[in-house]
Amino acid sequence: MKILHTADWHLGKRLYRSDLRDDHAYFLNWLIDTVQQRQVDVLLISGDVFDTTNPNDGSMQLYYQFLTQLLPLSVTIIITGGNHDSATKLNAPKELLRHLNIHVVGCTSGNCHDEVIRLANGSVDILVAAVPYLRDADLRQSISGQRYEDRVEAVRMGIRNHYERIADHCHTDFAGVPSLAMGHLYVNGASVSESEREIHAVGGQAAFSSEHFPDGFAYVALGHIHVPQRVGGSDSVRYCGSPIPLSFSERTNAHQLLEITVDNGLVTAIESVAVPQSRQLLHVTGSLEDVREQLNGLERTHTLPALVEVLVDEPTESLSTRMHFDQLQRDYKEAPFILAKTRLLFRNKRKSLESLFGAETYLADLTYLDVFEQRLSQSDVDEQQREGLIHTYQQLYKLVTEQAAPVNYENSPNPVS
């Protein structure tokens, strides 16, 4: 049995002001061809199908067109919800999709039976524990006055208990049938890209250890972290990563899927399948003269025009420099690439940031937690108060990002600092 593991598509994602719809369409068309050419039996999508809880019509169209085009290939599809997804929207057509061999688990129901899917392909029989993103509310009950550390531990234990219950259900109700699991969570020790530092800072507080996945799972297909990697030194616990770069900090990541071959209940091979990219993401920095020279040397090398992030760094502020910067943006409107974001920085205006954060620090490069912690360091609070305030901030941040549609912080007008 051949199983293809993917995750973190983020359909509907915008990179600053640039829509990535064409990038996703290119990827999905390639994925359909790959499923056919490699004769894939099962496709696992481990969360964050969409970028927001309220995806636009174009994103929904891409999703359903993709599922429709896979129907003639007789591939089993298993989709779990991520923290960016709306469980309600994913689950809405699940009963209809189930009859088309597409299984959707947008959120946990608390019933293990709903998250275990049995697959059979000739002599191969296997179970998939399709565990979606587990929100705090799914795992614990808030107790008034409970310490932050206790609440974090309750979440960690809730995740562990959930997987153990699923594993026990597989062992008890399907004795002798091998199983693998899906998950959308931060596992301790995972490497994150710059754009995911907030996940590490906040989600890492309740980080789950890879050692706590039950031994009975032959493979654990993870989503949530965009950098492909093994976790905890285990070949069988893996993040596949995002198939396309979703921020400029991810432009150098490897973008891949993972093909898992299962035979007689054992994983006999795990192969990385590189995802061809439809466009480049480039970062150009220097003085106005340097930037213009670099931009003039760019050529179109991919199907779609490159997205370019420009940072112009000049020593002192002047009206002339600002005018030349504005002209630079106008000059490249018809170029074979897209200026996705342009920034103009003056070194003499950076001193206030440097005094707070250190040299070579740009506010746009900091996370909200970085700013909050440094602001506390400038305030008259003792260490105990500081820790309490940071814990409260982390809780509030997680609450907001889970209950509200994720905000695209890169989709903002080009700032001038």
N, C-alpha and C positions, 0 to 999 in steps of 0.2 A: 504494500500500500504506500503510495506517495502522497505526502502531506506538504502543503506549501503554507508557510507561516509569514504573515505580514501584519502590520499595525500602523497606527498613527498617520493616517492619510491626511486628516484635517481638511477635508473638502470644504471649500468656501474661504480658505485662508487668503488674506491679502498681505502682501509684504510692502509695508508703507502704503503707497497708493496704488500699487500694482496688483491686479487680480491674478491669481495663480490657476484659474480655471483651465487654461490651455495646457499648463504643465500637468495638471491632474488628468485631463483627457488623454494626453499622450501616454502617461503612465498606465492608465486603465486599459487602453487599447493594446499596449505592449503586454500587460498582464494576461489579457484574454488569449493572446497568441502564445504566451509562455505556458499557460495551463494546458492548451491544446497540444503544443509541441512536446511538452514533457510528460504528457498523459497523466496529469495530476488527478488524484482521486478525491482529495479533501483540501479545501481552502479555509484556513483559519485567519480571522481578522480580529486581533486582540485589542480592540478599543480605539477611541478617538477617530471614528469614521469621519465625523464632521468637526469643524473648528469651533462652532458655537452651538448652543442649545436651541437656537432658532435659525437653522440653515436656510439660505435663500433658495428660490425656485431653481436656479441654475445648478446648485449643489445637489438638490434632491433629484433633479433630472439626470445628472451624471451617475448618481448612485443606482437609480432604478434601471437606467439604460445598461449599466454594467451587469447587474444581476440578470436582466433579460437576455443579454447576449451570451451569458454563460449557460443558459438553460439547455441548449442543444448538446453541450459537452458532457452532460450527466455527472457533473462534479457536485459533491456535497459541500455546502458552504455553511460555516459556523461563525456568527458575528456576535461579539460581546460589546457592551457599552463601556465607554471610557469616561473620564471626568469632564471632558468637553462635550460629550453627547447628551442629548435629551433622551432619557430612558423611555419617556412617553412616546416620542416620535419614532424611535427605533422599534418599540414593541407594538405600535398600532397595527401594522399589517402582519404580525408574526404568525397568526393562525393560517392566513392565506399562504404566506411564504413557506410554512412548514410542509404544505402539500406539494411544494415545488422543490423540496429537498434543500431548503434554506432555513437554517435554525438561528433564531435571534434571541439573545438573552440580554436585554437592555439594562436590567438591574436585578438584584437578588430578591427573591420572593420569600426567602427563609425556608423553602422546601427544597431539600437536596435533589429530589426527583426532577425538578424543573431545570436543573443545571447539568444534568448528566445525559449525554447523547450517545447512543450506541450505534456504531458503524460496522457494517459488514461488507466485505468485498471478496467474494469467492471464499477461500479458506481463511482469510484474515478477519478477525473479529476484535474490535477495540472500542474502548469507552473514551469519551472526551468530557472532562469536567470543565464546562464552559463558565468560568467564574468571571463576572464583570467587575468593574471598578466598585469597590466596597466603600461607601461613604461612612463617615463617623456615626451617622444616625442608624445605619444598618448594623453597627457593631456594638454599640454601648448605649446605656442610658445615662444622661448627665445627672450627677448627684450634687445638690447644692453644697458648696463648701469643699468639694473634692479638690485636692491639689492638682496642679497642672501635670506634674510627673505621673500621678496616678491615672489621669485621664489618657495621657499618651500611652501608658502601659496597657490600659484597657483596650485601646484601639489595636495595639500590636497583638495582644492576646486574642482579640476578636477575629483578626485576620487568620491567625494560626488555628483557632478553633474551627473557623469556617472551612478551611481546607481539610482539616482532620475529619470533620463530619462528612464532607464530600467523599474523602478517601474511604472512610468506614462504610458509607453507603455503597460505593463501588464494590468493595470487598464482600459485603454481606449479601447484597441483592444480585450481584453478578460475579459470583465466586469463580475464579480462574480466568476471568477476562481481563487482559492487560488494559492499562489506562494511561492517558496523558492529560495534562491540565493546561488551562489558559489563565492569564491574569493580567490586570492592568494596575500596577502599583510600583512604588519605588522600593527596590530591594537594596539593602545595605551594601555599600561598596561599589555600587554602579557609578560609572563615569558619566557626567552630564556635560552638555554643551553650554556655552556662555548664556544662551537664551533660556536655559533651564535651571539657572542657579537658584531661582526662587523655589523651584520644586525641591531642590536639595536642602535649602535652608529651612523650609517649612515642612515639607513631606518627610524630610530626613529625621525629624524629631521622633516620628513613630515608624522609622524604617524597619522593614521586615527582613529577617535573616534568611538567606537561601537555605540554610540548614533546617529551617522549620517547615519547608515543603515536605509532605509525607514521602517516605521512600518508595511507596508503591507507584508513583508516577514515572513512567519511562522517559517523559520529556515535559518540560514546562515552557509554554509559548507565551512570552511576556510582551506587553506593550507599556507605554507611558514615557519611557526614556528614548530619545531620538538617536542616540549613539548605539550602533550595533555592537554587541559584546556578550561574552560568557559572564556568568555571575558566580562568585564564590569559587572560582576555579573549576566549575563543573561544566562539562560539555553539554549536559542535558538540561540546563537552566539558562535560557538565552533571551536577550532582547534582539529583535531583528532590526530595530531602528526604523526611522521614517524613510519612505521610498524616494522622497525628493527633499531638498533643503528647504526648511521652513523659516529660516532666518539667515542673515549673513554669517553668523557665527557657525552655522552648520555647512557652509559652502565647501569645506574640505573634508567633511565626513564621508565615509564609505556609505553608499546607499544600496541596499540589498534586500532580498528575501531569503528565507531559509527553506530548503527542501529536505524533509525528513523522510527517510525510508524505514518502514516498519515491516518486520518479517517474523512470524512466530512469536509475536508479543514483544519483540526486542527492537530497539532502534539500531539498525545496522549501518546507517550512514546519515550524515548531516552535511549538506552542501550549501555553500553560499552562492546565491544567484545575483550577480550584479545588475542593478537597474540602470539602463542607459538614460542619460539626462538630456532633456530637450532644450535646456538653456544653461548658460553659465551665470553664476553670481560672482561679481568682482568687487573688490575694495580698492579704491584709488586714494592716495593721500599725498600731501606735499604742499608746496607753495602754489599760488595761482599759476605761475609759469610751469611748474613741474606737473601739475594736474592736467593742464591743457596739452602738454606734450604727451603724457600717458594716454589721454583720451584720443588724441589724433592717431595713435598707434594701434588702437583697438580694431579688430576685424571680426566679422560675424563668423562663428565657427560651429554653431549649433542650429537646430531647426528654428528655435524661437530667439528673438533678440536678447542679448545679455542684459541683466539688471545690474546697474552699477551704483555702488554707494561711494559717495565722494566726500572726503574731508579735506577742506582747504585750511591750512595752518599758517597764519601770518604773524609776524612779531608784534606789530602794533596796529591799533584800530585807526582807520581813516575813511573818510567819505569816498575817496578814490578807490580804495580796496573794495568797499561794499558795491560800488558801481560796477567794477570789473567782475565781481562775483556774480552779480545779477546778469551781466552780459554773457558770462560763461554758460549760465543755465539756458539762456535764450539761444545761444549758438548751437547747442546740441539737441534741439528739439526734433530735428529731422535726421539724427544720426542713426547708424545701424545698431544702436543699443539704446537702453532706456535709463535715464538718470532717476533711479528709484528714490534716492535721498541725497541731498546735498547739505553739508554743514560748513559754516565758516567760523573758525575759532581764532581768537586773538590771544597770544601768549600772555600779554600784560593784563588781560582780564581774567586769567585763569588763577591768579594768585590766591583769591579767596577760597577756591576749591582746593588748591594745593595745601593751604594751611590747615584745612579740615581733613583731607583724605590723603595727602601726599602728592608728590610730583607726578606728572603725566596722567592725571585723573580727569576724565570727562564725565559730567553728570549723566549723560545718556548711557554711559557704560555701567552705571551702578544699578543695583537692584533696590527696591523699596526698603528692604531690610537693611542694606548697607547704609542708606541715608538715615534711617531711623536709629540705628545703633550709633552712628557718628553724632547724630543730634543729641542723643542721650549722653555721650561722652563730654559734650559741652555744657551739660546741665548739672545742677547740684543735687545729684541723687546718689545714694550709697549703692554698694554692689548688690545687696539683697533686693532693693527697690528696682534696680536696673534689670535684674533677671526676671522679676515679676512682670515688668512692663514689656520686656521682649517676648515673654511667653504669651501675654495677653495679645500683643500685636500679631504673633504667629497664628493664634486661634482666630482672631478677627479676619486676617488675610485669608485663611483657609475657608472660613465660613462664607466670606464674600465670593471667593472664586468657585465654590461648590454650588452656591444657591443662585448666583447670577450668571447670565451668559458671559463667557470669557471675553474680556476686553482685548482688542488687538492694539496693544500699546505701540506697535510699529506703524500703525496706520494714522499718522498725524502729519500736519504740515511740516515742511522743512524748517527746522529751527535755526536761528542764528545766535550763537553764544558770544 
